[in-house]
Amino acid sequence: METHVKVLAWFNLVLGGLGVLLAAITFAGGSAVPAIIAAAAGEAGFLPASILQAIVAVVVVLILVLSLPSLILGFGLYNLRPWARILGIVLAAIHLLNVPLGTLISVYAFWVLLNPQTEALFRRPQA
């Protein structure tokens, strides 16, 4: 089961990393578009550009808030931290709503993390 835990850790690291990359791309695109609007419309484009920047900031923060726990979980699972098993079960329940990829990974996470062998693996003392 240790191999399955490591695979699950990598799934979470990749998904979390993709989320951070998406946040960076959204931030870059969301910063460029309001600047173009403001430059093209002049003073009249200031308010729409400001509103768009605020929306982009909220979206970027939301993406980061949803992605960072996956990165933390990936680190914890890879290093077999006792808290990672519980966090993994909680995040798997939340990611069930992320159809289709999140649902598939969540089902795999439940199978791995609720297995009695995995529970014993997280209880053993770390070297």
Phi and psi in radians as a Rosetta constraint file:
Dihedral C 1 N 2 CA 2 C 2 CIRCULARHARMONIC -1.085 0.35
Dihedral N 2 CA 2 C 2 N 3 CIRCULARHARMONIC -0.621 0.35
Dihedral C 2 N 3 CA 3 C 3 CIRCULARHARMONIC -1.117 0.35
Dihedral N 3 CA 3 C 3 N 4 CIRCULARHARMONIC -0.719 0.35
Dihedral C 3 N 4 CA 4 C 4 CIRCULARHARMONIC -1.135 0.35
Dihedral N 4 CA 4 C 4 N 5 CIRCULARHARMONIC -0.648 0.35
Dihedral C 4 N 5 CA 5 C 5 CIRCULARHARMONIC -1.127 0.35
Dihedral N 5 CA 5 C 5 N 6 CIRCULARHARMONIC -0.723 0.35
Dihedral C 5 N 6 CA 6 C 6 CIRCULARHARMONIC -1.141 0.35
Dihedral N 6 CA 6 C 6 N 7 CIRCULARHARMONIC -0.704 0.35
Dihedral C 6 N 7 CA 7 C 7 CIRCULARHARMONIC -1.107 0.35
Dihedral N 7 CA 7 C 7 N 8 CIRCULARHARMONIC -0.762 0.35
Dihedral C 7 N 8 CA 8 C 8 CIRCULARHARMONIC -1.099 0.35
Dihedral N 8 CA 8 C 8 N 9 CIRCULARHARMONIC -0.647 0.35
Dihedral C 8 N 9 CA 9 C 9 CIRCULARHARMONIC -1.077 0.35
Dihedral N 9 CA 9 C 9 N 10 CIRCULARHARMONIC -0.791 0.35
Dihedral C 9 N 10 CA 10 C 10 CIRCULARHARMONIC -1.149 0.35
Dihedral N 10 CA 10 C 10 N 11 CIRCULARHARMONIC -0.665 0.35
Dihedral C 10 N 11 CA 11 C 11 CIRCULARHARMONIC -0.996 0.35
Dihedral N 11 CA 11 C 11 N 12 CIRCULARHARMONIC -0.796 0.35
Dihedral C 11 N 12 CA 12 C 12 CIRCULARHARMONIC -1.201 0.35
Dihedral N 12 CA 12 C 12 N 13 CIRCULARHARMONIC -0.672 0.35
Dihedral C 12 N 13 CA 13 C 13 CIRCULARHARMONIC -1.111 0.35
Dihedral N 13 CA 13 C 13 N 14 CIRCULARHARMONIC -0.740 0.35
Dihedral C 13 N 14 CA 14 C 14 CIRCULARHARMONIC -1.169 0.35
Dihedral N 14 CA 14 C 14 N 15 CIRCULARHARMONIC -0.780 0.35
Dihedral C 14 N 15 CA 15 C 15 CIRCULARHARMONIC -1.139 0.35
Dihedral N 15 CA 15 C 15 N 16 CIRCULARHARMONIC -0.718 0.35
Dihedral C 15 N 16 CA 16 C 16 CIRCULARHARMONIC -1.128 0.35
Dihedral N 16 CA 16 C 16 N 17 CIRCULARHARMONIC -0.725 0.35
Dihedral C 16 N 17 CA 17 C 17 CIRCULARHARMONIC -1.125 0.35
Dihedral N 17 CA 17 C 17 N 18 CIRCULARHARMONIC -0.690 0.35
Dihedral C 17 N 18 CA 18 C 18 CIRCULARHARMONIC -1.123 0.35
Dihedral N 18 CA 18 C 18 N 19 CIRCULARHARMONIC -0.630 0.35
Dihedral C 18 N 19 CA 19 C 19 CIRCULARHARMONIC -1.136 0.35
Dihedral N 19 CA 19 C 19 N 20 CIRCULARHARMONIC -0.744 0.35
Dihedral C 19 N 20 CA 20 C 20 CIRCULARHARMONIC -1.147 0.35
Dihedral N 20 CA 20 C 20 N 21 CIRCULARHARMONIC -0.696 0.35
Dihedral C 20 N 21 CA 21 C 21 CIRCULARHARMONIC -1.097 0.35
Dihedral N 21 CA 21 C 21 N 22 CIRCULARHARMONIC -0.738 0.35
Dihedral C 21 N 22 CA 22 C 22 CIRCULARHARMONIC -1.084 0.35
Dihedral N 22 CA 22 C 22 N 23 CIRCULARHARMONIC -0.695 0.35
Dihedral C 22 N 23 CA 23 C 23 CIRCULARHARMONIC -1.108 0.35
Dihedral N 23 CA 23 C 23 N 24 CIRCULARHARMONIC -0.706 0.35
Dihedral C 23 N 24 CA 24 C 24 CIRCULARHARMONIC -1.152 0.35
Dihedral N 24 CA 24 C 24 N 25 CIRCULARHARMONIC -0.731 0.35
Dihedral C 24 N 25 CA 25 C 25 CIRCULARHARMONIC -1.152 0.35
Dihedral N 25 CA 25 C 25 N 26 CIRCULARHARMONIC -0.735 0.35
Dihedral C 25 N 26 CA 26 C 26 CIRCULARHARMONIC -1.095 0.35
Dihedral N 26 CA 26 C 26 N 27 CIRCULARHARMONIC -0.722 0.35
Dihedral C 26 N 27 CA 27 C 27 CIRCULARHARMONIC -1.120 0.35
Dihedral N 27 CA 27 C 27 N 28 CIRCULARHARMONIC -0.758 0.35
Dihedral C 27 N 28 CA 28 C 28 CIRCULARHARMONIC -1.133 0.35
Dihedral N 28 CA 28 C 28 N 29 CIRCULARHARMONIC -0.833 0.35
Dihedral C 28 N 29 CA 29 C 29 CIRCULARHARMONIC -1.177 0.35
Dihedral N 29 CA 29 C 29 N 30 CIRCULARHARMONIC -0.670 0.35
Dihedral C 29 N 30 CA 30 C 30 CIRCULARHARMONIC -1.250 0.35
Dihedral N 30 CA 30 C 30 N 31 CIRCULARHARMONIC -0.351 0.35
Dihedral C 30 N 31 CA 31 C 31 CIRCULARHARMONIC -1.494 0.35
Dihedral N 31 CA 31 C 31 N 32 CIRCULARHARMONIC -0.557 0.35
Dihedral C 31 N 32 CA 32 C 32 CIRCULARHARMONIC -1.330 0.35
Dihedral N 32 CA 32 C 32 N 33 CIRCULARHARMONIC -0.724 0.35
Dihedral C 32 N 33 CA 33 C 33 CIRCULARHARMONIC -1.102 0.35
Dihedral N 33 CA 33 C 33 N 34 CIRCULARHARMONIC -0.829 0.35
Dihedral C 33 N 34 CA 34 C 34 CIRCULARHARMONIC -1.081 0.35
Dihedral N 34 CA 34 C 34 N 35 CIRCULARHARMONIC -0.586 0.35
Dihedral C 34 N 35 CA 35 C 35 CIRCULARHARMONIC -1.140 0.35
Dihedral N 35 CA 35 C 35 N 36 CIRCULARHARMONIC -0.683 0.35
Dihedral C 35 N 36 CA 36 C 36 CIRCULARHARMONIC -1.171 0.35
Dihedral N 36 CA 36 C 36 N 37 CIRCULARHARMONIC -0.736 0.35
Dihedral C 36 N 37 CA 37 C 37 CIRCULARHARMONIC -1.083 0.35
Dihedral N 37 CA 37 C 37 N 38 CIRCULARHARMONIC -0.803 0.35
Dihedral C 37 N 38 CA 38 C 38 CIRCULARHARMONIC -1.122 0.35
Dihedral N 38 CA 38 C 38 N 39 CIRCULARHARMONIC -0.671 0.35
Dihedral C 38 N 39 CA 39 C 39 CIRCULARHARMONIC -1.220 0.35
Dihedral N 39 CA 39 C 39 N 40 CIRCULARHARMONIC -0.669 0.35
Dihedral C 39 N 40 CA 40 C 40 CIRCULARHARMONIC -1.325 0.35
Dihedral N 40 CA 40 C 40 N 41 CIRCULARHARMONIC -0.678 0.35
Dihedral C 40 N 41 CA 41 C 41 CIRCULARHARMONIC -1.668 0.35
Dihedral N 41 CA 41 C 41 N 42 CIRCULARHARMONIC -0.198 0.35
Dihedral C 41 N 42 CA 42 C 42 CIRCULARHARMONIC 1.256 0.35
Dihedral N 42 CA 42 C 42 N 43 CIRCULARHARMONIC -2.386 0.35
Dihedral C 42 N 43 CA 43 C 43 CIRCULARHARMONIC -1.157 0.35
Dihedral N 43 CA 43 C 43 N 44 CIRCULARHARMONIC -0.552 0.35
Dihedral C 43 N 44 CA 44 C 44 CIRCULARHARMONIC -1.195 0.35
Dihedral N 44 CA 44 C 44 N 45 CIRCULARHARMONIC -0.409 0.35
Dihedral C 44 N 45 CA 45 C 45 CIRCULARHARMONIC -1.575 0.35
Dihedral N 45 CA 45 C 45 N 46 CIRCULARHARMONIC 0.018 0.35
Dihedral C 45 N 46 CA 46 C 46 CIRCULARHARMONIC -1.144 0.35
Dihedral N 46 CA 46 C 46 N 47 CIRCULARHARMONIC -0.817 0.35
Dihedral C 46 N 47 CA 47 C 47 CIRCULARHARMONIC -1.160 0.35
Dihedral N 47 CA 47 C 47 N 48 CIRCULARHARMONIC -0.853 0.35
Dihedral C 47 N 48 CA 48 C 48 CIRCULARHARMONIC -1.068 0.35
Dihedral N 48 CA 48 C 48 N 49 CIRCULARHARMONIC -0.637 0.35
Dihedral C 48 N 49 CA 49 C 49 CIRCULARHARMONIC -1.158 0.35
Dihedral N 49 CA 49 C 49 N 50 CIRCULARHARMONIC -0.692 0.35
Dihedral C 49 N 50 CA 50 C 50 CIRCULARHARMONIC -1.155 0.35
Dihedral N 50 CA 50 C 50 N 51 CIRCULARHARMONIC -0.714 0.35
Dihedral C 50 N 51 CA 51 C 51 CIRCULARHARMONIC -1.126 0.35
Dihedral N 51 CA 51 C 51 N 52 CIRCULARHARMONIC -0.754 0.35
Dihedral C 51 N 52 CA 52 C 52 CIRCULARHARMONIC -1.103 0.35
Dihedral N 52 CA 52 C 52 N 53 CIRCULARHARMONIC -0.697 0.35
Dihedral C 52 N 53 CA 53 C 53 CIRCULARHARMONIC -1.102 0.35
Dihedral N 53 CA 53 C 53 N 54 CIRCULARHARMONIC -0.693 0.35
Dihedral C 53 N 54 CA 54 C 54 CIRCULARHARMONIC -1.136 0.35
Dihedral N 54 CA 54 C 54 N 55 CIRCULARHARMONIC -0.730 0.35
Dihedral C 54 N 55 CA 55 C 55 CIRCULARHARMONIC -1.114 0.35
Dihedral N 55 CA 55 C 55 N 56 CIRCULARHARMONIC -0.777 0.35
Dihedral C 55 N 56 CA 56 C 56 CIRCULARHARMONIC -1.076 0.35
Dihedral N 56 CA 56 C 56 N 57 CIRCULARHARMONIC -0.726 0.35
Dihedral C 56 N 57 CA 57 C 57 CIRCULARHARMONIC -1.075 0.35
Dihedral N 57 CA 57 C 57 N 58 CIRCULARHARMONIC -0.736 0.35
Dihedral C 57 N 58 CA 58 C 58 CIRCULARHARMONIC -1.126 0.35
Dihedral N 58 CA 58 C 58 N 59 CIRCULARHARMONIC -0.748 0.35
Dihedral C 58 N 59 CA 59 C 59 CIRCULARHARMONIC -1.118 0.35
Dihedral N 59 CA 59 C 59 N 60 CIRCULARHARMONIC -0.756 0.35
Dihedral C 59 N 60 CA 60 C 60 CIRCULARHARMONIC -1.097 0.35
Dihedral N 60 CA 60 C 60 N 61 CIRCULARHARMONIC -0.781 0.35
Dihedral C 60 N 61 CA 61 C 61 CIRCULARHARMONIC -1.095 0.35
Dihedral N 61 CA 61 C 61 N 62 CIRCULARHARMONIC -0.720 0.35
Dihedral C 61 N 62 CA 62 C 62 CIRCULARHARMONIC -1.092 0.35
Dihedral N 62 CA 62 C 62 N 63 CIRCULARHARMONIC -0.769 0.35
Dihedral C 62 N 63 CA 63 C 63 CIRCULARHARMONIC -1.080 0.35
Dihedral N 63 CA 63 C 63 N 64 CIRCULARHARMONIC -0.755 0.35
Dihedral C 63 N 64 CA 64 C 64 CIRCULARHARMONIC -1.143 0.35
Dihedral N 64 CA 64 C 64 N 65 CIRCULARHARMONIC -0.715 0.35
Dihedral C 64 N 65 CA 65 C 65 CIRCULARHARMONIC -1.106 0.35
Dihedral N 65 CA 65 C 65 N 66 CIRCULARHARMONIC -0.581 0.35
Dihedral C 65 N 66 CA 66 C 66 CIRCULARHARMONIC -1.452 0.35
Dihedral N 66 CA 66 C 66 N 67 CIRCULARHARMONIC -0.406 0.35
Dihedral C 66 N 67 CA 67 C 67 CIRCULARHARMONIC -1.596 0.35
Dihedral N 67 CA 67 C 67 N 68 CIRCULARHARMONIC -0.634 0.35
Dihedral C 67 N 68 CA 68 C 68 CIRCULARHARMONIC -1.074 0.35
Dihedral N 68 CA 68 C 68 N 69 CIRCULARHARMONIC -0.660 0.35
Dihedral C 68 N 69 CA 69 C 69 CIRCULARHARMONIC -1.056 0.35
Dihedral N 69 CA 69 C 69 N 70 CIRCULARHARMONIC -0.563 0.35
Dihedral C 69 N 70 CA 70 C 70 CIRCULARHARMONIC -1.176 0.35
Dihedral N 70 CA 70 C 70 N 71 CIRCULARHARMONIC -0.668 0.35
Dihedral C 70 N 71 CA 71 C 71 CIRCULARHARMONIC -1.134 0.35
Dihedral N 71 CA 71 C 71 N 72 CIRCULARHARMONIC -0.764 0.35
Dihedral C 71 N 72 CA 72 C 72 CIRCULARHARMONIC -1.102 0.35
Dihedral N 72 CA 72 C 72 N 73 CIRCULARHARMONIC -0.751 0.35
Dihedral C 72 N 73 CA 73 C 73 CIRCULARHARMONIC -1.100 0.35
Dihedral N 73 CA 73 C 73 N 74 CIRCULARHARMONIC -0.746 0.35
Dihedral C 73 N 74 CA 74 C 74 CIRCULARHARMONIC -1.026 0.35
Dihedral N 74 CA 74 C 74 N 75 CIRCULARHARMONIC -0.773 0.35
Dihedral C 74 N 75 CA 75 C 75 CIRCULARHARMONIC -1.079 0.35
Dihedral N 75 CA 75 C 75 N 76 CIRCULARHARMONIC -0.808 0.35
Dihedral C 75 N 76 CA 76 C 76 CIRCULARHARMONIC -1.125 0.35
Dihedral N 76 CA 76 C 76 N 77 CIRCULARHARMONIC -0.730 0.35
Dihedral C 76 N 77 CA 77 C 77 CIRCULARHARMONIC -1.178 0.35
Dihedral N 77 CA 77 C 77 N 78 CIRCULARHARMONIC -0.733 0.35
Dihedral C 77 N 78 CA 78 C 78 CIRCULARHARMONIC -1.070 0.35
Dihedral N 78 CA 78 C 78 N 79 CIRCULARHARMONIC -0.618 0.35
Dihedral C 78 N 79 CA 79 C 79 CIRCULARHARMONIC -1.677 0.35
Dihedral N 79 CA 79 C 79 N 80 CIRCULARHARMONIC 0.152 0.35
Dihedral C 79 N 80 CA 80 C 80 CIRCULARHARMONIC 0.936 0.35
Dihedral N 80 CA 80 C 80 N 81 CIRCULARHARMONIC 0.797 0.35
Dihedral C 80 N 81 CA 81 C 81 CIRCULARHARMONIC -1.306 0.35
Dihedral N 81 CA 81 C 81 N 82 CIRCULARHARMONIC 2.406 0.35
Dihedral C 81 N 82 CA 82 C 82 CIRCULARHARMONIC -1.036 0.35
Dihedral N 82 CA 82 C 82 N 83 CIRCULARHARMONIC -0.611 0.35
Dihedral C 82 N 83 CA 83 C 83 CIRCULARHARMONIC -1.233 0.35
Dihedral N 83 CA 83 C 83 N 84 CIRCULARHARMONIC -0.362 0.35
Dihedral C 83 N 84 CA 84 C 84 CIRCULARHARMONIC -1.209 0.35
Dihedral N 84 CA 84 C 84 N 85 CIRCULARHARMONIC -0.547 0.35
Dihedral C 84 N 85 CA 85 C 85 CIRCULARHARMONIC -1.126 0.35
Dihedral N 85 CA 85 C 85 N 86 CIRCULARHARMONIC -0.791 0.35
Dihedral C 85 N 86 CA 86 C 86 CIRCULARHARMONIC -1.166 0.35
Dihedral N 86 CA 86 C 86 N 87 CIRCULARHARMONIC -0.798 0.35
Dihedral C 86 N 87 CA 87 C 87 CIRCULARHARMONIC -1.045 0.35
Dihedral N 87 CA 87 C 87 N 88 CIRCULARHARMONIC -0.673 0.35
Dihedral C 87 N 88 CA 88 C 88 CIRCULARHARMONIC -1.098 0.35
Dihedral N 88 CA 88 C 88 N 89 CIRCULARHARMONIC -0.702 0.35
Dihedral C 88 N 89 CA 89 C 89 CIRCULARHARMONIC -1.170 0.35
Dihedral N 89 CA 89 C 89 N 90 CIRCULARHARMONIC -0.738 0.35
Dihedral C 89 N 90 CA 90 C 90 CIRCULARHARMONIC -1.131 0.35
Dihedral N 90 CA 90 C 90 N 91 CIRCULARHARMONIC -0.821 0.35
Dihedral C 90 N 91 CA 91 C 91 CIRCULARHARMONIC -1.171 0.35
Dihedral N 91 CA 91 C 91 N 92 CIRCULARHARMONIC -0.576 0.35
Dihedral C 91 N 92 CA 92 C 92 CIRCULARHARMONIC -1.106 0.35
Dihedral N 92 CA 92 C 92 N 93 CIRCULARHARMONIC -0.685 0.35
Dihedral C 92 N 93 CA 93 C 93 CIRCULARHARMONIC -1.123 0.35
Dihedral N 93 CA 93 C 93 N 94 CIRCULARHARMONIC -0.694 0.35
Dihedral C 93 N 94 CA 94 C 94 CIRCULARHARMONIC -1.215 0.35
Dihedral N 94 CA 94 C 94 N 95 CIRCULARHARMONIC -0.717 0.35
Dihedral C 94 N 95 CA 95 C 95 CIRCULARHARMONIC -1.314 0.35
Dihedral N 95 CA 95 C 95 N 96 CIRCULARHARMONIC -0.096 0.35
Dihedral C 95 N 96 CA 96 C 96 CIRCULARHARMONIC -1.030 0.35
Dihedral N 96 CA 96 C 96 N 97 CIRCULARHARMONIC -0.516 0.35
Dihedral C 96 N 97 CA 97 C 97 CIRCULARHARMONIC -1.357 0.35
Dihedral N 97 CA 97 C 97 N 98 CIRCULARHARMONIC -0.204 0.35
Dihedral C 97 N 98 CA 98 C 98 CIRCULARHARMONIC -1.537 0.35
Dihedral N 98 CA 98 C 98 N 99 CIRCULARHARMONIC 1.372 0.35
Dihedral C 98 N 99 CA 99 C 99 CIRCULARHARMONIC -1.380 0.35
Dihedral N 99 CA 99 C 99 N 100 CIRCULARHARMONIC 2.464 0.35
Dihedral C 99 N 100 CA 100 C 100 CIRCULARHARMONIC -1.656 0.35
Dihedral N 100 CA 100 C 100 N 101 CIRCULARHARMONIC -0.491 0.35
Dihedral C 100 N 101 CA 101 C 101 CIRCULARHARMONIC -1.152 0.35
Dihedral N 101 CA 101 C 101 N 102 CIRCULARHARMONIC -0.781 0.35
Dihedral C 101 N 102 CA 102 C 102 CIRCULARHARMONIC -1.102 0.35
Dihedral N 102 CA 102 C 102 N 103 CIRCULARHARMONIC -0.622 0.35
Dihedral C 102 N 103 CA 103 C 103 CIRCULARHARMONIC -1.157 0.35
Dihedral N 103 CA 103 C 103 N 104 CIRCULARHARMONIC -0.764 0.35
Dihedral C 103 N 104 CA 104 C 104 CIRCULARHARMONIC -1.104 0.35
Dihedral N 104 CA 104 C 104 N 105 CIRCULARHARMONIC -0.785 0.35
Dihedral C 104 N 105 CA 105 C 105 CIRCULARHARMONIC -1.169 0.35
Dihedral N 105 CA 105 C 105 N 106 CIRCULARHARMONIC -0.609 0.35
Dihedral C 105 N 106 CA 106 C 106 CIRCULARHARMONIC -1.143 0.35
Dihedral N 106 CA 106 C 106 N 107 CIRCULARHARMONIC -0.737 0.35
Dihedral C 106 N 107 CA 107 C 107 CIRCULARHARMONIC -1.086 0.35
Dihedral N 107 CA 107 C 107 N 108 CIRCULARHARMONIC -0.750 0.35
Dihedral C 107 N 108 CA 108 C 108 CIRCULARHARMONIC -1.106 0.35
Dihedral N 108 CA 108 C 108 N 109 CIRCULARHARMONIC -0.717 0.35
Dihedral C 108 N 109 CA 109 C 109 CIRCULARHARMONIC -1.105 0.35
Dihedral N 109 CA 109 C 109 N 110 CIRCULARHARMONIC -0.753 0.35
Dihedral C 109 N 110 CA 110 C 110 CIRCULARHARMONIC -1.075 0.35
Dihedral N 110 CA 110 C 110 N 111 CIRCULARHARMONIC -0.756 0.35
Dihedral C 110 N 111 CA 111 C 111 CIRCULARHARMONIC -1.089 0.35
Dihedral N 111 CA 111 C 111 N 112 CIRCULARHARMONIC -0.726 0.35
Dihedral C 111 N 112 CA 112 C 112 CIRCULARHARMONIC -1.282 0.35
Dihedral N 112 CA 112 C 112 N 113 CIRCULARHARMONIC -0.883 0.35
Dihedral C 112 N 113 CA 113 C 113 CIRCULARHARMONIC -1.366 0.35
Dihedral N 113 CA 113 C 113 N 114 CIRCULARHARMONIC -0.383 0.35
Dihedral C 113 N 114 CA 114 C 114 CIRCULARHARMONIC -1.648 0.35
Dihedral N 114 CA 114 C 114 N 115 CIRCULARHARMONIC 0.011 0.35
Dihedral C 114 N 115 CA 115 C 115 CIRCULARHARMONIC -1.255 0.35
Dihedral N 115 CA 115 C 115 N 116 CIRCULARHARMONIC 2.370 0.35
Dihedral C 115 N 116 CA 116 C 116 CIRCULARHARMONIC -1.044 0.35
Dihedral N 116 CA 116 C 116 N 117 CIRCULARHARMONIC -0.574 0.35
Dihedral C 116 N 117 CA 117 C 117 CIRCULARHARMONIC -1.132 0.35
Dihedral N 117 CA 117 C 117 N 118 CIRCULARHARMONIC -0.655 0.35
Dihedral C 117 N 118 CA 118 C 118 CIRCULARHARMONIC -1.203 0.35
Dihedral N 118 CA 118 C 118 N 119 CIRCULARHARMONIC -0.693 0.35
Dihedral C 118 N 119 CA 119 C 119 CIRCULARHARMONIC -1.038 0.35
Dihedral N 119 CA 119 C 119 N 120 CIRCULARHARMONIC -0.742 0.35
Dihedral C 119 N 120 CA 120 C 120 CIRCULARHARMONIC -1.152 0.35
Dihedral N 120 CA 120 C 120 N 121 CIRCULARHARMONIC -0.611 0.35
Dihedral C 120 N 121 CA 121 C 121 CIRCULARHARMONIC -1.097 0.35
Dihedral N 121 CA 121 C 121 N 122 CIRCULARHARMONIC -0.666 0.35
Dihedral C 121 N 122 CA 122 C 122 CIRCULARHARMONIC -1.401 0.35
Dihedral N 122 CA 122 C 122 N 123 CIRCULARHARMONIC -0.272 0.35
Dihedral C 122 N 123 CA 123 C 123 CIRCULARHARMONIC -1.490 0.35
Dihedral N 123 CA 123 C 123 N 124 CIRCULARHARMONIC -0.434 0.35
Dihedral C 123 N 124 CA 124 C 124 CIRCULARHARMONIC -1.187 0.35
Dihedral N 124 CA 124 C 124 N 125 CIRCULARHARMONIC 2.574 0.35
Dihedral C 124 N 125 CA 125 C 125 CIRCULARHARMONIC -1.149 0.35
Dihedral N 125 CA 125 C 125 N 126 CIRCULARHARMONIC 2.473 0.35
Dihedral C 125 N 126 CA 126 C 126 CIRCULARHARMONIC -1.424 0.35
Dihedral N 126 CA 126 C 126 N 127 CIRCULARHARMONIC 2.554 0.35
